[in-house]
């Protein structure tokens, strides 16, 4: 990914066309837009009545953010487990070295 070069990418999200200018790779930008579009369509399908695009976008943003927060919690849990195991190993090595 070239951080100095900004790409202009035309994407479609929930029936609307947007031109996105970003330093990210154009395929990455298109993938992000496609994911947002899919999330908005999933939200729309889950609703029992017709809602505004703004409401659907907000609900999709909340769903995406919930997924992000859950992933962060999971990652932090894994990091904590690794740190605990590393501390246990260090303690074991220290005890083994001292007793020999």
PEZICOR-V402230 format. One record per residue. N is the residue number from 1. RES is the residue in one small letter. D_FIRST is the distance of its C-alpha to the first C-alpha in whole Angstrom. Layout:
BEGIN
n:N res:RES d_first:D_FIRST
n:N res:RES d_first:D_FIRST
END
This chain:
BEGIN
n:1 res:x d_first:0
n:2 res:x d_first:4
n:3 res:x d_first:6
n:4 res:x d_first:9
n:5 res:x d_first:9
n:6 res:x d_first:10
n:7 res:x d_first:11
n:8 res:x d_first:14
n:9 res:x d_first:15
n:10 res:x d_first:18
n:11 res:x d_first:19
n:12 res:x d_first:22
n:13 res:x d_first:23
n:14 res:x d_first:27
n:15 res:x d_first:28
n:16 res:x d_first:27
n:17 res:x d_first:24
n:18 res:x d_first:22
n:19 res:x d_first:19
n:20 res:x d_first:16
n:21 res:x d_first:14
n:22 res:x d_first:11
n:23 res:x d_first:8
n:24 res:x d_first:6
n:25 res:x d_first:6
n:26 res:x d_first:9
n:27 res:x d_first:10
n:28 res:x d_first:10
n:29 res:x d_first:12
n:30 res:x d_first:14
n:31 res:x d_first:15
n:32 res:x d_first:15
n:33 res:x d_first:18
n:34 res:x d_first:19
n:35 res:x d_first:20
n:36 res:x d_first:21
n:37 res:x d_first:23
n:38 res:x d_first:25
n:39 res:x d_first:26
n:40 res:x d_first:28
n:41 res:x d_first:29
n:42 res:x d_first:30
n:43 res:x d_first:32
n:44 res:x d_first:34
n:45 res:x d_first:35
n:46 res:x d_first:36
n:47 res:x d_first:38
n:48 res:x d_first:42
n:49 res:x d_first:42
n:50 res:x d_first:40
n:51 res:x d_first:38
n:52 res:x d_first:36
n:53 res:x d_first:32
n:54 res:x d_first:32
n:55 res:x d_first:34
n:56 res:x d_first:32
n:57 res:x d_first:28
n:58 res:x d_first:30
n:59 res:x d_first:31
n:60 res:x d_first:28
n:61 res:x d_first:26
n:62 res:x d_first:28
n:63 res:x d_first:28
n:64 res:x d_first:24
n:65 res:x d_first:25
n:66 res:x d_first:28
n:67 res:x d_first:25
n:68 res:x d_first:23
n:69 res:x d_first:26
n:70 res:x d_first:27
n:71 res:x d_first:24
n:72 res:x d_first:24
n:73 res:x d_first:28
n:74 res:x d_first:27
n:75 res:x d_first:25
n:76 res:x d_first:27
n:77 res:x d_first:30
n:78 res:x d_first:28
n:79 res:x d_first:27
n:80 res:x d_first:31
n:81 res:x d_first:32
n:82 res:x d_first:30
n:83 res:x d_first:32
n:84 res:x d_first:35
n:85 res:x d_first:35
n:86 res:x d_first:34
n:87 res:x d_first:37
n:88 res:x d_first:39
n:89 res:x d_first:38
n:90 res:x d_first:39
n:91 res:x d_first:42
n:92 res:x d_first:43
n:93 res:x d_first:42
n:94 res:x d_first:44
n:95 res:x d_first:47
n:96 res:x d_first:47
n:97 res:x d_first:47
n:98 res:x d_first:49
n:99 res:x d_first:52
n:100 res:x d_first:52
END
